[in-house]
Amino acid sequence: MTAKTDYSQRAEPEFNLIIEKGLNRRQFLKATSAASTVAFFGATPLSSAIAETKDNNGLIGFEAISASTEDKVIVAKGYQADVLISWGDPLFKDAPAFNQNANSKAQARQFGDNNDGMTFFQISDDRGVLSINNEYTNHEYLFTHQGKQMSADDVLKSQNAHGISVVELQKVDGKWEVNLDGRLNRRITANTEMELTGPAAGDDRLKTAADPKGTNVLGTFNNCANGETPWGTYLTCEENFNGLFGSKEKPALDSNYARYGLKTTDSGYNWYKHDDRFDLAKTPNEPHRHGWVVEIDPMNPNSTPKKRTALGRFKHENAALTVNNDGYIVVYLGDDERGEHLYRFVSKNKYDANNPSANRDLLDEGTLYVAKFNAEEGELQGKGEWVELTFGKNGLTKENGFNSQADVLIFARKAATQVGATTMDRPEWVAVNPKNQHVFCTLTNNKYRGVKANQPVDAVNPREKNPYGHIVRWMPSGQDHTSNNFDWDLYLIAGNPAVHEGLMAGSDNINADNMFNSPDGIGFDNAGRLWIQTDGKYSNTGDFAGMGNNQMLCGDPNSGEVRRFLTGPIACEITGLTFSPDQKTMFIGVQHPGEDLAPSHFPNGGNTIPRSSVIRITRIDGGIIGAA
C-alpha cells in the first residue's frame, strides 16, 4: 500500500520539470562515440534531477561490487546472504528431506521449484509468512531421466512442484527461519481447487465437462511475479501457461489460441500425455481458465484461491497495487511477451481501511485499461493515455469479434490490439515509488523490435532488436492513478559501453562498473531505493562481455545513480523481492541455477544438482538494507 502523502504542491511540477529537460532522440542518434552518449544522456529526465536532489546523495549506502561469474551469491561488503529454503526442502514436519528421486506425494509436501515473486506478511515481531511463487520446473534436474521417460506420477510430481509455497517463519537468534511446525504452511499446486470470479466467471468459454458452470478450476502454474493487497492477501500472477498444453491429435486452433502461444506441441512437459485436462483436443476450453491473477489468503490455509477475471487474461508478470488518494484500488499489470502491452485496473468501489472484510472482493468489479504512449517526433518522453477495455466502447463490439465483457477479458490481448495500444519490449514488473506517485516498469528486451511490422521502433521502445532492455517511468496526471492521462520518460536504458557506442551503450548512468542487461524484477523499499533484478544473457561474451552472471542493483530514482549490490551463481536468474517490515531483512530468489545443464552446483556445492532457493540477506551490523 502506498503511503498517503500530499504531493499536490510539488510532485507533478517536479516531474514536469524533469520531463521538460528530456532527451531529444534525433540528437542522440547523431552520436558516434561513447563520449557523445554521456553528453546526450546527461540531459535526460533522470539525470536532470541530480542538481535538484543534492541532499539525497546518501540514499544508497553500500559500496558497489564487481560483476562475477562465480557459482555463488556475492553481496556487498557488510552484508551476508544465507539460504532460507531450496527446492525440495520439507515444508512440514512429516515431509521427507530432499531427494531427486522423490515421488509426487513427497513433492506435494516440499518446497516447490523455481521460486519467483514473493511477499512477506508479518504476524508478530517474531512470526511471519512468506508467500512464494514456484513458477515452473527444470525437468533436467527434477528427474534423473531428465524428463525423457515421463510417467503419470512424474507428471503429477511436476504439477506438484508448480504453484505457490506458503512458508511460515519464526525468528531464531534474531534471524528469520522456516518453522516446520507452522500451522500456516501450505502448498498450492496445479491441482488445488480454485474459484473463477468476476465478469468472465461462468462464461461458456470457461466451461468444461468437469466444470459445467465455468466457476471452479483446478490449479495455478507458471506463476511469475506477485503483488499484495492492503487487506492482507497475496496476488500471484499466471504467465507462460501455454507451454503446458498440447495434444496427441491435431485439433484446429483459431487465432484466439495462437495469440496466447497455444499449439498442439507443448514446451516439453508432456502433461497432456497423462492428464486429459492439458490435451487441447479433449479439453479445448481449459487454457482459457489460466492466465489470470489469483488472490490467496496466506493466513487461512483452508481458504479457496480466487482467479480474478476482472484483471484480464494474458501472460501476467506482476500486479503492482496502490491505493489512490480517493480510496480506489489501482493495479498496474505487465504482459511479458515481446510486442504485448501494459495494463491498468481501477476498482469500482473504494478501499475501507476500517472494514477489512468489505475489501475482500474489490478486485472483482472495476475497469481494465491498456496504455498508449505518445511523443513528439524525435523525443524520448511524452504523454500517454489509458484506453478503456469495456465491451461496446472503443471498437470492442460484435462487429469486431467481441460479444460480451467476458470476451474482452478472456481475450484481453485481442482487445488491446483493437483499441490501438502501444506494443512494448516485454513489459515485466511494475513498481510504484512510495515517496511520490511515479510508476516504473521494466522492459526487458525485444529481438523483434523494428523487425516485425507491429513492433516499429518508437519513442518508448527506441532500439531496434533491443538486446539490453530499459525502464520506463510515468506520472499520472494530478498524482491521480485513476486519471486516464500521464506523462512519461525513460528512466534508464541498459547497455554495454565497453562494447558499444551510441544508443547500445546505454544511458549515462550505465558504465563499465555497473552495466547489466534485461532488467526484470523491480521493487522499492520504504526509503524509495529502487532495486533492479536481471534475467538476461550471462554468456559474458560478445554483446554481453563483462556483464557476468545475473545480478541485483540498487538505483536512486532522483539522481539516477545505480550500484551493483548482488551477483548470483552460474546460469541463474535473480528474482523475487520482499522485505521484513523493519527493512532489516531482504528476501530474494535465485531461480534456475545451472539451467540447461550449465555447470552450477548451487547452493550445496560439490557434485550436487543445482536447486532454486530463497536467499535471506541481512546487514552484519543489523542495520537497514541499503542505507548508509
DORO-655154 format. One record per residue (C-alpha): x, y, z. Coordinates in steps of 0.5 Angstrom, whole numbers, plus 500, padded with zeros to 3 digits. Each point is the difference from the previous one (the first is absolute). Last residue first. Example, Ala and Ser with C-alpha at 12.3 -4.5 7.8 and 13.67 -1.06 7.14 Angstrom:
527498514498493502
This chain:
548509510494496498499494495497495505499503507505499505502493504507502500502494495494502496495495498498496493496494501500496493494496497503494496500496493504494501506498496502492500505498505507499498504504505496506501494501504496506498502500494503494496501504493503497494494502495496494499494504496499504506506500505497505505492500499498506504504503506494504504501506504498501508502507503501500507501507504494503497496501506494497497504494497502501493498497493503498493499495496505499494507499499501495494505494500505498495506500504499503507497506502503507501498506505500507501502503494499508500496504496500508501494503496500506505493500502498493499506497504501493497502494503503494496498493500504495496500495494507497499506504496499506497507501497498498493493500499500502493505495498502496507498499507495495498495502505495503496494502504495500506502506504498503507499507501499503507497507500502504507494504502501500507495494502503495495498501492499494495503497494500494497502499492506505498503496494507502499505503505506505501502502507508501499500501493495506500493501500498507503501503493494496497502494496506498495495497495498507499506503498507496501500492501505495503502503507494505500495494501493501500494502505496506499497503506495505502497500493494506500493500502494505501493497502493500497494496502500502507498495505507500503499507502507504501497506496501496494503493501508500500504495495506497500503495495506495502504497494502494497507497498499496493495506497500497493499507497500505506496506502494496503496506504502505494499495494503494496494496497497494503494498496504499494505496503507501499501507504499497507500492498506499505497503506503501507498501507495506500500501507494505503500506505495504503501507503495501505505503505504497506497493500502499493495496496503494497499496493503493499500498492498504494504496494502505495493503499495501495496506501492499501496501493493499503499493496507498502499501508493496499504494496505500506494500505497494497497497506498507503497503493496493499498500507497508499496497495499498492507503498502498493501507496493500498497498507504506503506502504501506495502505505494498504494495500504495505505504504507500499502507502506504497505502505503506497508503499504506499507501498507498501505497495499505495502500493493502498495502505498494505494495501500494504493496500499496506494495502494501504496495505494503503497497507497495504503493502506503503497503506497494502503499507500508501494499505503495504506505502495506503503505503505501494495501495502499493495503495496497495500499492507498500505503495505495496506502496503497494507500496500496494503495495505500495505495503497497506499501507493504501501505505495502505499506504494499506496506502496500506495506502501504506500507498508500500500494496502494504506496496500493497506498496498493497505496497503497493493498498500496493493502498493500503496506503500503507493499500501492500502500507502493501498498507504496505496496505502500507502495504507502502497507502505505502503500493493502497501499492498504494502497493501505494499496494503497494496493501493498499500502493505494499495495502495502495503495495499494505501494495503502494504505504503495505502503506494498504501493497506499505505494498502502493498507501505501506506499495504506503504501493497507499494498497498498493493500497501508501498506505504506499495504503498504493500493497494498504496506499502499492497493500502493502498494495502494504506496498500494505504498506499507502504505504499505506506501505503506496494504499500502508506505499498505505495499506500505505500499508497505504500499507495503505501504506494506500506504497501496494506496498503499493503495496505497495500494495495495502501495494495496504493500503496494502493497499494505497493501503496506497498497493494497502501494496506498504503493498497500493503507499497507501505507499498501493493500502500505505499499507505504503502506495498506504503498507502493503503494498500495506506496502502492502507499500502495494506504497503502507498504507505497505498503507504501507495505504500495506508501501503494503505500494502507502505503495505505503500507500506503504501503507502493504494497497495504497494496497498499493493496497501499493494500495503496493497502494499497493504494497504495503493496501499500492507497499499495505493498497503500493505495503495496503497499493506498497505504497506497496504506498499505505507500502501492502502502507494504501499507502507502498499500492493501501501507502493502504496506499498507504500498507497506503502502508495502505505501506496500507502504507502499507505503505497507500493498498496497494504504495499498492506500496498499492503496495502500492504494498502493502502495495497494503496499506501499507498493503494497502497499493507498498499494504494497497503501493506496501506502503506497495504507501500499507498506505498498507494497501493503503498499507502506503497504494503505495506495498505502495499498493502507497504504505499504506503505504507500497504506503503506498504505504501507499506505503503500493495499494497493498503494497496494498503494498503497493505505498499504494500507504499507498503505505497502507498507501501503507494501505495506502496502494495505502506505502500505494493502502502507503503502493493498497499506495506499496499493499493501497503501493503493500493496500497505495506499495504506499507496502497495495503504495507501503501493502498497493504505497506498504499493498500502493496501493494504503495502494495495503500504507498507496494496497498498506500506504501499507495503505501506504493502500498493503504501506497507501493496499502495506502506505493503498496494501503498507501507503494503503495495499504495503496498506502494503497493500505495501499495494497493502
